[in-house]
Amino acid sequence: MVVRRLADALLLLLAASVPLSTTGMEAAVLGLGGLTLFGAVGGRAPVRATPLDGVLGLFYGTLALSSVASGHPLQASGWARLWVVLTYFVVFWWLRDRSHAVRLVRVLVAAGAVAAAYGLLQHETGADWYRAALGRPQLVHPRETGESGYAIVGFFRNYLTFAHTMLFPLAWATASAMNGALAALGAAVLLVLAVAFSTARGVWLATIAVIATLVLIARGRDAGLAAVGLAAAALLAFAISGNLRREAAHMFGLGGANAGRVAIYAANLDIIHAHPVLGLGFGRYQRAALPFYTAHPDADRRSHAHSDYLQIAAEAGLTGLAAFALLFAAALRAGWPAIADAPDAATRAAAAGAWAGLVGFLAGGLTQYNFGDNEVAIAMWVALAVLMRLREP
């Protein structure tokens, strides 16, 4: 069937694009969405209920309520970003079966290894061949003035979106490595090093959360050896790079380079204190939050809260934050049987990687609004759709 083959091609494009191209990701998702509409007309689209429809409806309903309750729903321009949730549905619907999901994961990991290798080249040389070939401004530059290496951006706009997106191929590669796959271990080492040299410190902590989660899930000798190998690679990177050691030394400080971020957090705590129930109204942040920054002039950015949890609580109140927590708690609970009841090692590794990737996403969201970055959010919705599909035959 032509529609089915086209859907398979778009899924392949999506998997390959997650580590390589934001444009490719978005085009693949929109293509799958259009194909779903076209197929639905002729009764050929596999549209059906998913395990998370209820909590997704509750979450987005809560966000909508906050926008309406603000009294200025027409100012809620942030809703335009949330089309990316379509990713979850179209991937879930068009995946044929477990083996199809596993193949998709392997493509994504391979693309992740390519992106990581390119990123390590960037760190050493500052190369940005991808943008140079397209005639675009180059985005690779030293993370801090005077540093010897370059912060890795890969094929993305900056080092933060690169690092947060790489958590997902890293989680899948590590899960396969803990299952004894040597090629996956090689990919995981590349990805760990790339995340380290991205200097995205919040993602360093998220990486630890991902690997620790997978160690607890997998256990056994192979899991321990893979974890030790990845830890050794990361420690070696820090041992040979004074820049990484300096970044790590100040990552928990409240002043210096972190003063701007601390001021951002303080401003958002003020918002939550002033609007605790339904917040400013989801989608209104860039307009409604600005007055709260007046008391915190050290805040160096005012576009968002630099934390999923503070952002959602500021925009949709503690009610919205509770709905967000319920969504991911339900997702992790619903996804666990995909690991526990996996019929084979490859399926178990794919499910465990998706599960751990979600944990990493949530950990990374402590210090970055990764839920609001299209490239990161699309990767997260892909992982969630794969996990839910792996629950089924």
N, C-alpha and C positions, 0 to 999 in steps of 0.2 A: 504494500500500500504506500502510495507516494507521501501521504500525510505522516504516516508512521516513520518513514525513512527521513523525512525532513525534520521531524521532532528529534530523532536520534542525532542528526547532524548538529542541530542547535544545542542539544545537551552536551555534545562533545566540544563545541565551541565554548560553551559556558565553562566547562571544567578546565579547559586549557587557558581560558582568559582570566580565571580567578587570580592566579599569581602574575599574569602578564599584561592585562589590559582592562582598564575600567570601561573604556568604550566597547570592547568586545563583550564584557559581562552584560552591560546594559542592553546592547543590541540583541544578544542571545535571549535575555529575559523577555524583552519586548516582542521578539520574534515568536517565542513560545506562547506568549499571551495572545498574539494575533492568530497564531495557528490554532489555539484553543477555541477562540471565538469562531474561526472558520469551520473547525471540525464540529463544533457544537451545532451549527446550522444543519449539517448533514448527519448528525448523530454519531460522528466518528471520534469525538474528543472523549478521553477517559475521565471526565469530570466526576468526582465522587467525594464523599465526606472524608475528612482527615481526622486523625486522633486529637488535634488541637483546636478544632473549630470553635468550641465553646469558650475556651480561655482567650483565644485570639479575639473573639467577638466582645468578650468582657473588657479586655484591655483597650481595644480601639474605641469601644463604646464609652469607657471612662475618659479617654482623651477627648472625645467629641463633646462629652458633657462639660468638661472643663473649658473648652473653647466657647461653648454657648453660654455657660455661667459667667464668663468674663464680661459679658455685655458687649463684646466687640468681636464677634465671630468672623467678620469679614477681614479683620486684621491678621487672622491666623494663617499667614502665608506658609508657615512651616509644614503644613499638611502636604504640600507639593512634593516633599522629599519621601513621603511614606509609601509611594507606589512600589518601592523595592520589596515590600512584603509579598508582592505577586510572585517573587522568586520561589518562595516556599511552596506555593500551590502548584505552579507549573512544573517544578521539578518532581514533586510528589506524584502528580498525575501522570506525567509522561515517562517516568522510569518504568521499565517493563517488569522487572523482578529483582531479586537480591543480586543475582550475578551481574545484571546490568549496572546496579548501583556500585558494586565492587569495581567493575571496569572503569566507571567514571572516576572513582576515587584514585585509581592508579594513574589515570591521565593527569589529574590535578596534582598529584605528588610529583610526577615527572616534570610538569611545568614549573612547580615550585622549586625543584632542584635547579632548573635552568635559571630561574629568577634569582636564586640565592647565589649561584656561581657568578652571574652578571653583577650582582650587588657587591660581592667580594672584590671583583675587578674594579668597580667604582670606588670602593674604599681605598684601594691602593693607588689608583691612577686619576680618579676624578672623571673617568670616561662617562659620557652620556650619549653614546652612539645612537641610541633609539631616537632621542629627540633631535639630535643633529641630522639624522637621515630624513626626518620629517620637517626640518627647517624650523623647529620650535625652540624657544629659549631654553637653555640648559639649566637644570635645577640642582645639580650636584655642587655642593660647597662644603667647606669645613663646618663641622657641627658648632664649634666655638672658635673665635678668632685666635690664631696662633697655633692651632692644633695641626698635627702632621698628616692625619688621615682625613678622609671625607665621610660624611654621614651618608649611609646608603639610602637611596630613594627607589632603586630598582626601576620599574616601569611606571611608578606612581608619582603623585605630585609632591610628596614629602616623605621624610623618614618615618613619621608616625603612621600614616596609612599603610606604608610598605610593611612595617613591622607587625602591626595589628592583623593585617591580612595574612601574613606568613604564618601566623599561629595555626591556621587550619591545615595547610600542607604539612607543617611540622608535626602536628598531632597525629595525622594519618601516617606519616612516614615513621614516626616513633612507635606507633602501635604495631605496624608491620615489622619493624626491627625487633620489637620485643617478642614477635612471633617467629624470629629466626631468619628473617629475610635480609641478606647482606646488602643488596642493592638499596633497600629501604634505609638501612643504617647509614650508608653513604649519603643518601639524600638528607637524612635527619641531621648528620654532622654539618653538612653545608648550610642547612637552614638555621641551626643553632648559632653557627658562626656569623651568618648574615644578620640575625636578630641582635646578636651581641654588638656587632659593629654598626648597627643602625643607631645605637645610643638612645633608643627609646626605652627609658628606664622602667616605665610602667609595664612594658612588654617583657622586660627581664623577669619581673615578678610573675607575670602571667605564664611565662615559659616554665618557670619552676612549678607553678600550679598544674600545668598540663602534664609535665613529666611525672610529677608525684602522683597525680591521679591515675596515670597509666600504669605506674609501678604497683599501685594498690589493686588495680583491676586485673593486671596480668599475672603478677607474682612470678615465681619460678626463676630458673637459672638464666634463661635468655633475657627476661625482663631486667634482671639485675645487671647483667653484662652490658646491655644496651644503655641503661641509665648511667652506669659508670663511664662508659665510653663517651656519652654526650656531656657528662659533667667534666670529664677530662678535657674535652675539646673546648668547652667554655672557660675552664680555669686557665688553659694554655693561652687563650685569647687575652684574658685579663693579665696574665703574667707577662706577655710580650708587649702590651699596649699600656703605656702610662696614661694615655687619654681615657681609656676605659676605667682605669683605677680612679682617676680624678672624678669622673662622672659618678661612679659608685660611691665614693667617699662622701659626696654631698647630697645624695638622693633623698635622704630623709630630713635634711635641714629645713628650717623655717625661714631663713634669710637668704641673702645672696641671690643666686640664680633662681631660687625657688620662691622669692618674695612675691613675684607677680602672681604665681599660681595660688599661693596662700591667700592673697587678697581676693582673687576670683572666688575661691571657696567661701571666704567670709561674706562677700556680697550675696552669694546665693543662699547662705544660711540666713541672712537677713530677709531675703525674699520668702523663704519657707516659714520663717517666724511670722511675717506679716500676712501671708496667704497660706495657711497650713492645710486647708481641706482640699481645695481644687486648684490652688496655685494661680498663676497669672493668666492661665488659659493656654492650652497647648497650641503651639505654632506662633505665639505672639512674643517669644522671648526677645528677639533683637529690638523690638520696639518698646516693650513694657519693662524690661529689666534695667534699662540704662539709668533711671534715677537712683537705683540702689547702688550703683557703682560710685556715686558721688562721694560717699563716705569712705571709699577704698581706692584712693588715687593710684596706688601701686599696682593695681590690676593692669596687666599689660595687654590683655585681650578681653573683648567684651561681646564676642559673637556667640559664645555658649559657655556652659558651666565647667567644661573640661572634666566632666564626670557624668556617666550615665545616670547615676542615682540622684545627684544633686540637680541635674538638668531636668529629669522627669518630675522630681519633687517640686522644683521651682515652677515648672510649667503647668503641671497637673496636680500638684499637691501631694500630700501623703496618701490620698486615695489612689492617685495614679501610680505612685511608687509601689503601693501594695499590689495593684493589678499587674504591674511589671514583674514583681517578685513571684506572684502566683503563676504567671505565664511560664517563666523559666523553671520554676519548681515542678510544674506539671509536665513540662517538656522533658526534663531529666528523669522524672519518675516514669513517664510513658516510654522513654527510650531505653530504660534499663533492660527490659525483656529482650531487646534486640541483641544485647550482649549475653545475657544469661542463657537464652534459648537458641543461640546461633548454631546452625547445623554444621558449620565447618570453621576452620581457623581463619580463612580469608574474610568470611562474613563477620566473625567476631572482631577481627582487627579493624575492619571498616567501621563497625558500630562503636567500638571502644574509642577510635580516633575521633569520630564525630562527637561522642559524649564528652571526651576530654577537651576537644576544641571549644565546645560551649562553655565549659568551666573556665578555660583560658579567656574566652570572650568576656565573661562576667568579671573575671579578675582584672583584665585590662580596662574594663569600664570604670574601675575605681578612680582612675586618674586621667581618663580621656573619654570624651563623648563619642565613642566608636559606634554607637547605635545610630548616630547621625551622619556617618561617613558612608556614602553609597557603596564604595568598594569593599569596605569591611562588613557592612550590613548584608550585602549580597552573598558574600562568602559564608556568613553566619546562617542565613536562611537556606543556602545550599546544604550546609552540614545538618541543619535541623530536618530538612526534607529527606535527606539520605537516611538519617537515623530513624525517622518514622517509617520510611519505606522498608527498612531492614527488619522491622517488626513482623512483616508479612512474608508469606511464601513468594 
